[in-house]
């Protein structure tokens, strides 16, 4: 099968296109003929030697990627049969080996692809959508009537989080740059915030839940904006001890989460996709031989929604 390996950590020129044997599947696993791959910021970080690289560096060869959609080719699980169209985030955190034509995946990390969405849409509704689900539903326990703030609302995680929060019945504020204002409003936010011009020092504590997908000073801004008893979940950088204590002293729950593969959560996302409660936005589609370009697009910091790569 065709695959992309990472020769060593570094820039996009460390990718090498090669042929690898088809992966073997164990008990409870399926072999998937991959149709589309979603590319995430963690992919680029890992490529550079950060992110998940510490977990993968012992592998030879290293094949990046976690988000896939495709068709079951072989099955050692009663959950899926040959020909089923599936999608999921494979073995995260760990080695998903997704930059390839075929992927072996645990069946309990997958869901059936809804018929009303494409393989491209399914592939991008994995890590980012799972992150939003696990942040808002599992950890944040967002409820109807609460006021929710989503930072970077036009991004991969952010655009799913806005739609999910609205589905849960929350009042939603979302931040982005002015150029993405119309897109963020189209997601259904009740209040739009241009993060370039907004004065956070004058922000009163009004949010029950804040999802920080940016990190840095956004965490402190979020603390100032969150009600006592509210929750802040940070994804990219986590909360260092000083800020955790500051949040605690303000009566706020502040912590970091790392998304994990989960088939039951994928089924929930599949249901939301099927009903139209959430719709993925794909900004760029690349062929398999342009994985380098897909990574450069991600690193530009100008991606609205998601980037997807099609397999041969």
ABEGO torsion letter per residue (X at the ends): XBBBBBABBEBAAABBBBBBBBBBBBBGBBBBBBABBBBBAAAAAAAAGBEAAAAAAABOBBBBEABBBEBBABBABAABBBGBBBBEBBGOBEBAGABBABBBBBAAABBBBBAABBAAAAAAABAAAAAAAAAAAAAAGBBBGBBBBBBGAABAAAAAAAAAAAAAGBBBBBBBBAAAAAAAAAAGBABBBBAAABBAAABBBABABBBBAAEEAAAAAAAAABBBGBBBBBAAAEBBAAAAAAAAAAGBBBBBBBBBBBAAAAAAAAAAAAAGABBBBBABBBBAAAAAAAAAAAAAGABBEBBBBBBX
